[in-house]
Amino acid sequence: MTPPEQVEELLDFFKSHSIQYRLKIGDVQQVIDEQRNKIPSEMIQGLSSKSYNLTWDNYYRYDDIREFAYALSASYPQLVTVSVAGKSYEDRDLILIKISSGGSGTRNAIFVDGGIHACEWISPATVTYIIRELVENYDAHPQYVDDVDWFFMPLVNPDGYEFAHTESRLWRKNRRIHDETNTTCIGTDINRNFDYHFNEGGSSDNPCAPTYNGGQPFTEPESRALRDAILAEANRTKSYLTVHSYGQHWLTPWGWTTEYPDDYDAMFALASDAVAALTAVYGTVYDIGSSANLLYANSGPSDDWAKGVAGIPYTYTIELRDQGPVYGFLLPPDQIIPSGIETWEAFKVIAEAVAQMV
């Protein structure tokens, strides 16, 4: 992406070095403005309950997501429990949703989070779609709730998410002010702030960098809240799914090394089944592999920590639509429902496997 005032200079550089290029998006700001002004479509009339605003035909704000959680708990108290896992740096509630049909808390569990990175709007949109599917369509497939307990933190980074909506669409980090670093730069990459092989590549100790790791593990209230929520149920959690974008990748640990976990073959096999179910819906193609081998090195992410410290065996980072570079983080709202539908099919496969695990 190039600022308008630098386009001519960039084109001259390409020409002088005989570099061929293709223009994918002529005006990124126009795409952003169109998304912000998107008129809700008629794709899903009747899908949403009247007790909340979410309709999955547009990207909604933090308050709407929070309202959605509490509306479900009020309408379906036998299935949904909402709690506050912690507070963000700017004092927003970090909402934790438990979906369960009861029992003594001994069922195998799945933990899902979304919205760690502020610019990845498709993540909380898809996660909330799956929450709605589990709850409002419970009667169509009760086994996915009766056999497994679910824990969701749909928006881990609400401060950054709101900032991306109001100020800087491609903002990535949270919004913590770094008083300790004598810098005016703001924010930490929450997904580089976990205490497992911290700062061993693929992160930065520069507070101005988009992958700034915070300087030390768990400096951020958001990463601490996610850590504590995962640990509270780690003894029965068999799968941790952290939902990101973009690229259409289904990633396993590790990010800090190109070596594979000892149980990589089992992780790959389950991922393959999940991706096959996803692809069967619309033909969307996902790659499968470890983060460091398939994507890039990154140390201190939540998935490495969830497997290496919390001991959750089937831990995956899911990079949703699209493959880029056409849209990338600027995925149009009309892709939310297809993303939700196909990702739900993959989650069903994970749930069926988790229900059978010892």
Secondary structure, 3 states (H helix, E strand, C coil): CCCHHHHHHHHHHHHHCCCCCCCCCCCHHHHHHHHHCCCCCCCCCCCCCCCCCCCCCCCCCHHHHHHHHHHHHHHCCCCEEEEEEEECCCCCEEEEEEECCCCCCCCCEEEEEECCCCCCCHHHHHHHHHHHHHHHCHHHCCHHHHCCEEEEECCCCHHHHHHHHHCCCCCCCCCCECHHHCCCCECCCHHHCCCCCCCCCCCECCCCCCCECCCCCCCCHHHHHHHHHHHHCCCCEEEEEEEEECCCEEEECCCCCCCCCCCHHHHHHHHHHHHHHHHHHHCCCCEEEEHHHHHCCCCCCHHHHHHHCCCCCEEEEEEECCCCCCCHHHCCHHHHHHHHHHHHHHHHHHHHHHHHCC
